[in-house]
Each structure stands twice: as structure tokens, then as C-alpha cells.
């Protein structure tokens, strides 16, 4: 994972595009779960998000930038990594392979919870 301070220009552009959607739909620079919700919008085409709707051109920009850099931006904080020092919270770039592993693990965890519940 590459911390925000070390993002390339292209990775920074992806972060900015994802953050802009969060700002437009939630009035927050990076709403919790933004990376997962934007990924879902890319997969299912549902543009409803927060207090509005994702601009289709913005979402296509995110798709194109993600393909260009072969990765995704995630946000780490204490919710994601318990005990993570505050000074290490923030955006990270992950390769597409890392991202797919993360969402696969999250889906598997949800399935386990549903089976137990």
C-alpha cells in the first residue's frame, strides 16, 4: 500500500476524482466506505449515492483512471486497522490485485456473519 504522500500524479488524480464524488454526494471529502460504494456503482451502474446521484462522467473518469494505474484508492483509519496511529490515517493506493483480495475478504466475512446470524 502506498501512502497518500507518495502517490504518483495519476494515483493522486484517481484519489481526487473519488474524493470529488464523495464531496458532491455527501459533503465530505471522503465518506466512510467511499471506495466500496464507488466500486459497487462501477459494477452495477446504480448512480444513487448519499444525498444525490453520481455524475456518470465522473464515474467513467474514475473507471478510466483506475484502469490506467491498475489500482484503487482506499482509506485506512482505526476502523480498518485497530490501533493505527492517527498520523497514519488516510488514503492509500493499492494495486488492483490487492483491492480484489480486500473486497473478496470483505464479502466472505459478510457471508460468514449472515450464516451465523
Rosetta constraint file for C-alpha pairs under 8 A:
AtomPair CA 1 CA 92 HARMONIC 5.88 0.50
AtomPair CA 1 CA 93 HARMONIC 5.59 0.50
AtomPair CA 1 CA 94 HARMONIC 5.05 0.50
AtomPair CA 1 CA 95 HARMONIC 7.75 0.50
AtomPair CA 2 CA 6 HARMONIC 6.29 0.50
AtomPair CA 2 CA 7 HARMONIC 6.67 0.50
AtomPair CA 2 CA 92 HARMONIC 5.25 0.50
AtomPair CA 2 CA 93 HARMONIC 4.98 0.50
AtomPair CA 2 CA 94 HARMONIC 6.66 0.50
AtomPair CA 3 CA 7 HARMONIC 6.74 0.50
AtomPair CA 3 CA 90 HARMONIC 7.59 0.50
AtomPair CA 3 CA 91 HARMONIC 6.34 0.50
AtomPair CA 3 CA 92 HARMONIC 4.61 0.50
AtomPair CA 3 CA 93 HARMONIC 6.61 0.50
AtomPair CA 4 CA 12 HARMONIC 7.79 0.50
AtomPair CA 4 CA 90 HARMONIC 6.94 0.50
AtomPair CA 4 CA 91 HARMONIC 5.23 0.50
AtomPair CA 4 CA 92 HARMONIC 5.46 0.50
AtomPair CA 4 CA 93 HARMONIC 7.28 0.50
AtomPair CA 7 CA 11 HARMONIC 5.49 0.50
AtomPair CA 7 CA 12 HARMONIC 5.65 0.50
AtomPair CA 7 CA 93 HARMONIC 7.14 0.50
AtomPair CA 8 CA 12 HARMONIC 6.02 0.50
AtomPair CA 9 CA 13 HARMONIC 6.17 0.50
AtomPair CA 10 CA 14 HARMONIC 6.44 0.50
AtomPair CA 10 CA 65 HARMONIC 7.22 0.50
AtomPair CA 10 CA 68 HARMONIC 7.94 0.50
AtomPair CA 10 CA 69 HARMONIC 6.75 0.50
AtomPair CA 11 CA 15 HARMONIC 6.30 0.50
AtomPair CA 11 CA 65 HARMONIC 7.82 0.50
AtomPair CA 11 CA 69 HARMONIC 6.56 0.50
AtomPair CA 11 CA 73 HARMONIC 7.90 0.50
AtomPair CA 11 CA 93 HARMONIC 7.01 0.50
AtomPair CA 12 CA 16 HARMONIC 6.08 0.50
AtomPair CA 13 CA 17 HARMONIC 6.14 0.50
AtomPair CA 13 CA 65 HARMONIC 7.49 0.50
AtomPair CA 14 CA 18 HARMONIC 6.21 0.50
AtomPair CA 14 CA 62 HARMONIC 6.12 0.50
AtomPair CA 14 CA 65 HARMONIC 5.66 0.50
AtomPair CA 14 CA 66 HARMONIC 6.65 0.50
AtomPair CA 14 CA 72 HARMONIC 7.73 0.50
AtomPair CA 14 CA 73 HARMONIC 7.29 0.50
AtomPair CA 15 CA 19 HARMONIC 6.00 0.50
AtomPair CA 15 CA 73 HARMONIC 6.06 0.50
AtomPair CA 15 CA 91 HARMONIC 7.75 0.50
AtomPair CA 16 CA 20 HARMONIC 5.95 0.50
AtomPair CA 17 CA 21 HARMONIC 6.52 0.50
AtomPair CA 17 CA 58 HARMONIC 6.99 0.50
AtomPair CA 17 CA 61 HARMONIC 7.31 0.50
AtomPair CA 17 CA 62 HARMONIC 6.14 0.50
AtomPair CA 18 CA 22 HARMONIC 6.49 0.50
AtomPair CA 18 CA 30 HARMONIC 7.98 0.50
AtomPair CA 18 CA 34 HARMONIC 7.70 0.50
AtomPair CA 18 CA 35 HARMONIC 7.66 0.50
AtomPair CA 18 CA 38 HARMONIC 7.64 0.50
AtomPair CA 18 CA 62 HARMONIC 6.62 0.50
AtomPair CA 19 CA 23 HARMONIC 6.12 0.50
AtomPair CA 19 CA 29 HARMONIC 5.27 0.50
AtomPair CA 19 CA 30 HARMONIC 5.46 0.50
AtomPair CA 20 CA 24 HARMONIC 6.05 0.50
AtomPair CA 20 CA 29 HARMONIC 6.90 0.50
AtomPair CA 21 CA 25 HARMONIC 6.07 0.50
AtomPair CA 21 CA 54 HARMONIC 6.47 0.50
AtomPair CA 21 CA 55 HARMONIC 7.84 0.50
AtomPair CA 21 CA 58 HARMONIC 7.25 0.50
AtomPair CA 22 CA 26 HARMONIC 5.46 0.50
AtomPair CA 22 CA 27 HARMONIC 6.73 0.50
AtomPair CA 22 CA 28 HARMONIC 5.84 0.50
AtomPair CA 22 CA 29 HARMONIC 5.81 0.50
AtomPair CA 22 CA 30 HARMONIC 5.54 0.50
AtomPair CA 22 CA 31 HARMONIC 6.04 0.50
AtomPair CA 22 CA 34 HARMONIC 6.71 0.50
AtomPair CA 23 CA 27 HARMONIC 4.31 0.50
AtomPair CA 23 CA 28 HARMONIC 4.61 0.50
AtomPair CA 23 CA 29 HARMONIC 4.96 0.50
AtomPair CA 23 CA 30 HARMONIC 7.03 0.50
AtomPair CA 24 CA 28 HARMONIC 7.86 0.50
AtomPair CA 24 CA 52 HARMONIC 7.80 0.50
AtomPair CA 24 CA 54 HARMONIC 7.89 0.50
AtomPair CA 25 CA 49 HARMONIC 6.05 0.50
AtomPair CA 25 CA 50 HARMONIC 5.14 0.50
AtomPair CA 25 CA 51 HARMONIC 5.23 0.50
AtomPair CA 25 CA 52 HARMONIC 5.19 0.50
AtomPair CA 25 CA 53 HARMONIC 6.52 0.50
AtomPair CA 25 CA 54 HARMONIC 6.92 0.50
AtomPair CA 26 CA 31 HARMONIC 6.87 0.50
AtomPair CA 26 CA 49 HARMONIC 7.97 0.50
AtomPair CA 26 CA 50 HARMONIC 5.40 0.50
AtomPair CA 26 CA 51 HARMONIC 5.98 0.50
AtomPair CA 26 CA 52 HARMONIC 7.95 0.50
AtomPair CA 30 CA 34 HARMONIC 6.31 0.50
AtomPair CA 33 CA 37 HARMONIC 6.16 0.50
AtomPair CA 34 CA 38 HARMONIC 5.98 0.50
AtomPair CA 35 CA 39 HARMONIC 6.13 0.50
AtomPair CA 35 CA 72 HARMONIC 7.87 0.50
AtomPair CA 35 CA 73 HARMONIC 6.67 0.50
AtomPair CA 35 CA 74 HARMONIC 5.72 0.50
AtomPair CA 35 CA 75 HARMONIC 7.56 0.50
AtomPair CA 36 CA 40 HARMONIC 6.18 0.50
AtomPair CA 36 CA 103 HARMONIC 7.92 0.50
AtomPair CA 37 CA 41 HARMONIC 6.24 0.50
AtomPair CA 38 CA 42 HARMONIC 6.26 0.50
AtomPair CA 38 CA 59 HARMONIC 7.87 0.50
AtomPair CA 39 CA 43 HARMONIC 6.33 0.50
AtomPair CA 40 CA 44 HARMONIC 6.03 0.50
AtomPair CA 40 CA 45 HARMONIC 7.74 0.50
AtomPair CA 40 CA 46 HARMONIC 7.89 0.50
AtomPair CA 41 CA 45 HARMONIC 4.95 0.50
AtomPair CA 41 CA 46 HARMONIC 5.18 0.50
AtomPair CA 41 CA 47 HARMONIC 6.11 0.50
AtomPair CA 42 CA 46 HARMONIC 7.91 0.50
AtomPair CA 42 CA 59 HARMONIC 7.15 0.50
AtomPair CA 42 CA 63 HARMONIC 7.19 0.50
AtomPair CA 47 CA 53 HARMONIC 5.22 0.50
AtomPair CA 47 CA 54 HARMONIC 4.94 0.50
AtomPair CA 47 CA 55 HARMONIC 7.36 0.50
AtomPair CA 47 CA 56 HARMONIC 7.30 0.50
AtomPair CA 48 CA 52 HARMONIC 6.13 0.50
AtomPair CA 48 CA 53 HARMONIC 4.37 0.50
AtomPair CA 48 CA 54 HARMONIC 6.31 0.50
AtomPair CA 49 CA 53 HARMONIC 5.15 0.50
AtomPair CA 49 CA 54 HARMONIC 6.23 0.50
AtomPair CA 54 CA 58 HARMONIC 7.19 0.50
AtomPair CA 54 CA 59 HARMONIC 6.86 0.50
AtomPair CA 55 CA 59 HARMONIC 6.40 0.50
AtomPair CA 56 CA 60 HARMONIC 6.21 0.50
AtomPair CA 57 CA 61 HARMONIC 6.16 0.50
AtomPair CA 58 CA 62 HARMONIC 6.34 0.50
AtomPair CA 59 CA 63 HARMONIC 6.25 0.50
AtomPair CA 60 CA 64 HARMONIC 6.10 0.50
AtomPair CA 61 CA 65 HARMONIC 6.07 0.50
AtomPair CA 62 CA 66 HARMONIC 5.96 0.50
AtomPair CA 63 CA 67 HARMONIC 6.28 0.50
AtomPair CA 64 CA 68 HARMONIC 6.12 0.50
AtomPair CA 65 CA 69 HARMONIC 6.23 0.50
AtomPair CA 66 CA 70 HARMONIC 5.58 0.50
AtomPair CA 66 CA 71 HARMONIC 5.39 0.50
AtomPair CA 66 CA 72 HARMONIC 5.91 0.50
AtomPair CA 67 CA 71 HARMONIC 6.91 0.50
AtomPair CA 70 CA 95 HARMONIC 6.00 0.50
AtomPair CA 70 CA 96 HARMONIC 5.43 0.50
AtomPair CA 71 CA 93 HARMONIC 6.85 0.50
AtomPair CA 71 CA 94 HARMONIC 5.52 0.50
AtomPair CA 71 CA 95 HARMONIC 4.06 0.50
AtomPair CA 71 CA 96 HARMONIC 4.06 0.50
AtomPair CA 71 CA 97 HARMONIC 7.63 0.50
AtomPair CA 71 CA 99 HARMONIC 7.13 0.50
AtomPair CA 72 CA 93 HARMONIC 5.83 0.50
AtomPair CA 72 CA 94 HARMONIC 5.51 0.50
AtomPair CA 72 CA 95 HARMONIC 6.38 0.50
AtomPair CA 72 CA 96 HARMONIC 6.22 0.50
AtomPair CA 72 CA 99 HARMONIC 6.56 0.50
AtomPair CA 73 CA 91 HARMONIC 6.48 0.50
AtomPair CA 73 CA 92 HARMONIC 5.60 0.50
AtomPair CA 73 CA 93 HARMONIC 4.63 0.50
AtomPair CA 73 CA 94 HARMONIC 6.24 0.50
AtomPair CA 74 CA 91 HARMONIC 5.66 0.50
AtomPair CA 74 CA 92 HARMONIC 5.34 0.50
AtomPair CA 74 CA 93 HARMONIC 6.40 0.50
AtomPair CA 74 CA 94 HARMONIC 7.22 0.50
AtomPair CA 75 CA 89 HARMONIC 7.46 0.50
AtomPair CA 75 CA 90 HARMONIC 5.28 0.50
AtomPair CA 75 CA 91 HARMONIC 4.46 0.50
AtomPair CA 75 CA 92 HARMONIC 6.06 0.50
AtomPair CA 76 CA 80 HARMONIC 5.69 0.50
AtomPair CA 76 CA 81 HARMONIC 6.84 0.50
AtomPair CA 76 CA 88 HARMONIC 7.97 0.50
AtomPair CA 76 CA 89 HARMONIC 5.39 0.50
AtomPair CA 76 CA 90 HARMONIC 5.37 0.50
AtomPair CA 76 CA 91 HARMONIC 6.40 0.50
AtomPair CA 76 CA 92 HARMONIC 7.19 0.50
AtomPair CA 77 CA 81 HARMONIC 6.08 0.50
AtomPair CA 77 CA 82 HARMONIC 7.66 0.50
AtomPair CA 77 CA 84 HARMONIC 6.36 0.50
AtomPair CA 77 CA 86 HARMONIC 7.27 0.50
AtomPair CA 77 CA 88 HARMONIC 7.55 0.50
AtomPair CA 77 CA 89 HARMONIC 4.63 0.50
AtomPair CA 77 CA 90 HARMONIC 6.54 0.50
AtomPair CA 78 CA 82 HARMONIC 4.62 0.50
AtomPair CA 78 CA 83 HARMONIC 5.86 0.50
AtomPair CA 78 CA 84 HARMONIC 5.36 0.50
AtomPair CA 78 CA 85 HARMONIC 7.62 0.50
AtomPair CA 78 CA 86 HARMONIC 7.73 0.50
AtomPair CA 78 CA 89 HARMONIC 7.54 0.50
AtomPair CA 84 CA 88 HARMONIC 6.64 0.50
AtomPair CA 84 CA 89 HARMONIC 7.13 0.50
AtomPair CA 85 CA 89 HARMONIC 6.94 0.50
AtomPair CA 94 CA 98 HARMONIC 5.83 0.50
AtomPair CA 94 CA 99 HARMONIC 6.10 0.50
AtomPair CA 95 CA 99 HARMONIC 6.22 0.50
AtomPair CA 96 CA 100 HARMONIC 6.06 0.50
AtomPair CA 97 CA 101 HARMONIC 6.29 0.50
AtomPair CA 98 CA 102 HARMONIC 6.24 0.50
AtomPair CA 99 CA 103 HARMONIC 6.28 0.50
AtomPair CA 100 CA 104 HARMONIC 5.97 0.50
AtomPair CA 101 CA 105 HARMONIC 6.09 0.50
AtomPair CA 102 CA 106 HARMONIC 6.18 0.50
AtomPair CA 103 CA 107 HARMONIC 6.08 0.50
AtomPair CA 104 CA 108 HARMONIC 6.19 0.50
AtomPair CA 105 CA 109 HARMONIC 6.16 0.50
AtomPair CA 106 CA 110 HARMONIC 6.30 0.50
AtomPair CA 107 CA 111 HARMONIC 6.24 0.50
AtomPair CA 108 CA 112 HARMONIC 6.30 0.50
AtomPair CA 109 CA 113 HARMONIC 6.30 0.50
AtomPair CA 110 CA 114 HARMONIC 6.15 0.50
AtomPair CA 111 CA 115 HARMONIC 6.16 0.50
AtomPair CA 112 CA 116 HARMONIC 6.27 0.50
AtomPair CA 113 CA 117 HARMONIC 5.90 0.50
